[in-house]
Amino acid sequence: MGDSQDRARRVLARAGLPSDAPAGVRPLAGGTYNTVEEITLRDGTRYVLKVPPPPTAPGLRHERRLLVAEAAFYEGAAQARVPAPRVVSLAADDAVPHLLMTACPGVPWPEAEPTPAERTVLRTELGRRTARLHRVTGTAYGYPSGALGPLAPDWRTAFTAMTDAVLADARDHRPWLPRPVDEVAAVLRAAAPALDEVTVPVLVHFDLWPGNILVDRPADGPARIGGLIDGERMFWGDPLADLASLALLDDIRRDEAFLAGYAREGGRLVLDDGARLRLAQYRAYLDLIMLTETVPRAVGAEAAGRVRERVGPHLEAVLDEIAALTTAKFTA
């Protein structure tokens, strides 16, 4: 705790905030890469501090300088007027890199345990919030962190670099995959021309699973979304990519409440064959990340086995879907 208190004082001072001993510093659970702590000042104000592992720590290629991407997401969320942390201080290139942000009200969705009625309302609100995020546009495509190089002028170039990177990670770390890496690469390569349908780079969170959605139950009103957090996987790309985590290992077409909210806010989701082919590629990319990261994370045999049981069959089915849609679209 002493180290955490000292670090909190240094970060607060750098941000121009009261740096006398914080009233409390406590670790926050849920993250698998960065160290995350909540800092509470004596007046009750809460902040969240993220500190990445040292540069020598094992990780995936796209995980370098994640704090830059996270800050970019929160800036975009503020522009879209979507509840999310506000960046207080970013020091991505310091000897001890860190991101200090405001805390949002609420607890992660699984901990909140919404009732069926609350779930319908919250998923509708989530659809509206996501549509607002997708109005925020960039000037080029890819990860703003520069982890995989500069932003690309087109989406096919950017996403190909992203999939090539995780496939290279798989070759390095040798996780269990349902098919050989080269076979997966061939399936994705054949489908890549469908990515040319994307012509505007939009803000994509890409990690909107329930654990990153805070549910707030204020005393004076119904349950609502308190914040969309952990935007460190953000990139500029196809808005369809967000559906991969919004319907994690499932089909977004079953989420009628989300789709209604997305449409109500002006979002357009036309899941024709081309869109389905692109979405399948994003689902495969996320599956590859989840399977590959178990090795550098050193999650242990039992946890890796659970990921394999859940994600492996999904990736196998998605690769079959990509192959079938590619054949239908490009050889018909």
C-alpha positions in Angstrom: 0.0 0.0 0.0 2.9 2.3 0.7 4.0 2.2 -2.9 0.5 2.8 -4.1 0.2 5.8 -1.8 3.5 7.3 -3.0 2.5 6.8 -6.6 -0.9 8.3 -6.1 0.7 11.4 -4.5 3.1 11.8 -7.4 0.4 11.4 -10.0 -2.0 13.8 -8.2 0.8 16.4 -7.9 1.6 16.1 -11.6 -2.1 16.7 -12.4 -2.2 19.8 -10.2 -4.5 18.1 -7.7 -4.1 18.0 -3.9 -1.2 15.7 -3.3 -1.3 15.3 0.5 -1.9 11.8 1.6 -5.0 10.5 -0.3 -7.8 9.3 2.0 -7.7 5.9 0.3 -6.1 3.9 -2.5 -7.5 0.6 -3.4 -7.0 -1.9 -6.3 -9.9 -2.4 -8.7 -10.6 -5.8 -10.1 -11.5 -6.8 -13.6 -8.4 -5.7 -15.6 -6.1 -8.3 -17.0 -3.3 -6.1 -18.4 -2.9 -2.8 -16.5 -2.7 -2.2 -12.8 -5.9 -0.2 -11.9 -6.5 1.6 -8.6 -9.1 3.9 -7.2 -7.8 7.1 -5.5 -10.2 8.8 -3.1 -9.3 12.4 -1.9 -10.2 13.7 1.5 -13.2 15.5 0.1 -14.6 12.3 -1.3 -13.7 12.9 -4.9 -12.7 9.7 -6.7 -10.2 9.1 -9.5 -9.0 6.0 -11.3 -5.4 5.4 -12.0 -4.1 3.0 -14.7 -0.4 1.9 -14.8 0.8 -0.5 -17.5 3.2 -3.4 -16.9 6.9 -2.7 -17.6 8.0 -2.8 -21.3 9.7 -6.1 -20.7 6.5 -7.8 -19.6 5.1 -10.3 -22.2 2.1 -9.1 -24.2 0.5 -8.9 -27.6 1.8 -6.6 -30.3 -1.2 -4.3 -30.3 -0.9 -3.8 -26.5 1.9 -1.3 -26.5 0.9 2.3 -25.4 -2.7 1.2 -24.7 -3.1 4.3 -22.5 -2.9 6.5 -25.6 -5.8 4.6 -27.2 -7.8 4.7 -23.9 -7.4 8.5 -23.6 -8.5 8.9 -27.2 -11.7 6.9 -26.6 -12.6 9.0 -23.6 -12.0 12.2 -25.5 -14.3 10.8 -28.3 -16.9 9.8 -25.7 -17.0 13.3 -24.3 -17.5 14.6 -27.8 -20.4 12.2 -28.3 -21.8 13.1 -24.8 -21.7 9.5 -23.8 -21.0 8.7 -20.1 -17.4 7.6 -19.6 -14.4 8.7 -17.6 -12.8 12.0 -18.3 -9.1 12.2 -18.8 -7.3 14.2 -16.1 -3.7 13.4 -16.9 -2.0 11.2 -19.4 1.7 10.5 -19.2 2.2 7.7 -21.7 5.9 8.1 -22.2 7.0 8.7 -18.6 9.4 6.4 -16.8 6.3 5.2 -15.0 3.5 5.7 -17.6 0.0 6.3 -16.3 -3.4 7.6 -17.1 -5.4 9.4 -14.4 -9.2 9.7 -15.0 -12.4 10.6 -13.2 -14.4 7.8 -11.7 -17.9 7.0 -13.1 -20.9 6.0 -10.9 -22.1 2.4 -10.7 -20.7 -1.1 -10.8 -20.0 -3.5 -13.6 -23.1 -5.0 -15.3 -22.5 -8.6 -14.0 -22.2 -7.3 -10.4 -25.3 -5.1 -10.8 -27.4 -8.1 -11.8 -30.1 -6.2 -13.7 -33.7 -7.5 -13.6 -35.2 -8.6 -16.9 -37.1 -5.3 -17.1 -34.0 -3.3 -16.2 -32.0 -5.3 -18.8 -34.3 -4.2 -21.6 -34.1 -0.6 -20.7 -30.3 -0.7 -20.2 -29.6 -2.5 -23.5 -31.8 0.0 -25.3 -29.8 2.8 -23.7 -26.6 1.0 -24.6 -27.7 0.9 -28.2 -28.4 4.7 -28.2 -25.0 5.4 -26.5 -23.2 3.2 -29.1 -24.8 4.9 -32.0 -23.7 8.3 -30.6 -20.1 7.0 -30.3 -20.2 5.9 -34.0 -20.9 9.5 -35.0 -17.4 10.4 -33.9 -15.0 10.1 -36.9 -11.3 10.1 -37.4 -9.0 11.0 -40.2 -7.4 7.5 -40.8 -7.7 3.9 -39.6 -6.2 1.7 -36.9 -4.9 1.9 -33.4 -4.0 5.5 -32.4 -1.3 4.2 -30.0 1.0 3.6 -33.0 1.7 0.1 -31.6 1.3 -1.4 -35.1 2.7 1.6 -37.0 1.0 4.8 -38.2 -2.7 5.1 -39.0 -3.6 3.7 -42.4 -5.4 5.5 -45.2 -7.9 2.7 -45.7 -9.6 0.1 -43.5 -8.4 -3.0 -45.4 -4.7 -2.0 -44.8 -5.4 -1.2 -41.1 -7.4 -4.3 -40.3 -5.0 -6.6 -42.2 -2.1 -5.2 -40.1 -4.2 -5.9 -37.0 -4.9 -9.5 -37.9 -1.4 -10.1 -39.1 -0.1 -8.9 -35.7 -2.3 -11.2 -33.7 -1.4 -14.1 -36.0 2.3 -13.3 -35.5 1.6 -13.3 -31.7 0.0 -16.8 -32.1 3.0 -18.0 -33.9 5.3 -16.7 -31.1 3.2 -17.8 -28.1 1.8 -21.0 -29.6 -1.6 -21.0 -27.9 -4.1 -23.7 -28.7 -6.2 -22.8 -31.8 -8.9 -24.9 -33.5 -6.9 -24.6 -36.8 -3.3 -24.0 -37.8 -2.3 -20.4 -37.9 -1.6 -20.4 -41.6 -5.0 -21.8 -42.3 -6.7 -19.1 -40.3 -4.5 -16.5 -42.1 -5.6 -17.8 -45.5 -9.3 -17.6 -44.6 -8.9 -14.0 -43.4 -6.8 -13.0 -46.4 -9.5 -14.3 -48.9 -12.2 -12.3 -47.1 -10.2 -9.0 -46.9 -11.7 -7.4 -50.0 -15.0 -7.0 -48.2 -13.2 -4.5 -45.9 -13.1 -2.0 -48.8 -16.8 -1.3 -48.2 -15.8 0.8 -45.2 -15.1 4.4 -46.2 -15.3 6.4 -42.9 -13.2 5.7 -39.8 -15.4 5.9 -36.7 -14.7 5.5 -33.0 -14.8 1.8 -32.0 -14.5 0.7 -28.4 -14.1 -3.0 -29.3 -14.3 -4.2 -25.7 -18.0 -3.5 -24.7 -18.6 -6.8 -23.0 -20.8 -6.4 -19.8 -17.8 -6.1 -17.5 -16.9 -2.7 -19.1 -20.4 -1.3 -18.8 -21.2 0.3 -15.4 -24.8 0.2 -14.1 -25.8 3.0 -11.8 -28.9 2.9 -9.6 -29.4 6.5 -8.4 -31.7 7.0 -5.4 -33.9 9.3 -7.4 -34.4 7.3 -10.5 -34.2 4.0 -12.4 -31.1 2.1 -13.3 -29.0 3.6 -16.0 -25.6 3.3 -17.6 -23.1 5.1 -15.4 -20.2 4.8 -17.8 -18.5 2.9 -20.6 -15.0 2.1 -19.3 -11.7 0.4 -20.2 -11.5 2.0 -23.7 -7.9 0.8 -24.1 -8.7 -1.5 -27.1 -10.1 1.5 -29.1 -9.4 2.0 -32.7 -10.6 4.0 -35.7 -12.5 1.6 -38.0 -15.7 0.0 -39.0 -18.6 0.6 -36.6 -19.7 -3.0 -37.1 -16.6 -4.1 -35.2 -18.2 -3.0 -31.9 -20.8 -5.7 -32.3 -18.2 -8.4 -31.8 -17.9 -7.6 -28.1 -21.5 -6.2 -27.6 -22.7 -9.7 -28.5 -19.7 -11.6 -27.2 -19.7 -15.2 -28.6 -23.4 -14.6 -29.6 -25.4 -13.0 -32.4 -26.3 -9.3 -32.1 -29.5 -10.0 -34.1 -31.0 -11.6 -31.0 -30.5 -8.4 -29.0 -33.7 -6.6 -30.0 -33.4 -4.0 -27.2 -29.9 -2.9 -28.3 -30.9 -2.8 -32.0 -33.9 -0.7 -31.2 -31.9 1.8 -29.2 -29.2 2.0 -31.9 -31.8 2.7 -34.6 -33.6 5.2 -32.4 -30.4 7.3 -32.1 -30.0 7.2 -35.9 -27.6 4.3 -36.1 -27.8 2.2 -39.3 -27.2 -1.6 -39.2 -27.8 -3.3 -42.5 -26.5 -6.8 -42.0 -26.4 -7.9 -45.6 -23.9 -10.5 -46.9 -21.1 -7.9 -47.1 -21.7 -6.6 -43.6 -22.0 -10.1 -42.2 -18.7 -11.1 -43.8 -17.0 -8.0 -42.2 -18.6 -8.7 -38.8 -17.4 -12.3 -38.9 -13.8 -11.2 -39.5 -14.0 -8.9 -36.4 -15.5 -11.8 -34.4 -12.6 -14.0 -35.5 -10.1 -11.3 -34.6 -11.5 -11.0 -31.1 -11.5 -14.8 -30.7 -7.9 -15.0 -31.7 -7.0 -12.3 -29.2 -8.8 -14.1 -26.4 -7.1 -17.5 -27.2 -3.6 -16.1 -27.7 -3.5 -13.8 -24.7 -3.9 -16.7 -22.3 -0.2 -17.5 -22.9 1.5 -14.2 -22.1 -1.0 -13.6 -19.3 0.0 -16.9 -17.8 -3.6 -17.5 -16.7 -2.9 -21.2 -15.8 -4.1 -24.4 -17.3 -7.6 -24.3 -15.8 -8.4 -20.8 -16.9 -6.9 -21.5 -20.4 -9.0 -24.6 -20.6 -12.2 -22.6 -20.0 -11.3 -20.1 -22.7 -10.6 -22.9 -25.1 -13.9 -24.6 -24.3 -15.9 -21.3 -24.8 -14.0 -19.6 -27.6 -12.6 -22.5 -29.6 -15.9 -23.8 -31.1 -17.0 -20.2 -31.7 -13.9 -19.4 -33.7 -14.3 -22.6 -35.7 -17.8 -21.7 -36.6 -16.9 -18.1 -37.5 -14.1 -19.3 -39.8 -16.5 -21.6 -41.6 -18.9 -18.6 -41.9 -16.2 -16.4 -43.3 -15.2 -19.1 -45.9 -18.8 -19.6 -47.0 -19.6 -15.9 -47.2 -16.4 -15.2 -49.1 -17.2 -17.9 -51.6 -20.7 -16.5 -52.1 -19.6 -12.9 -52.4 -16.5 -13.2 -54.6 -17.0 -16.3 -56.7 -20.7 -16.2 -57.5 
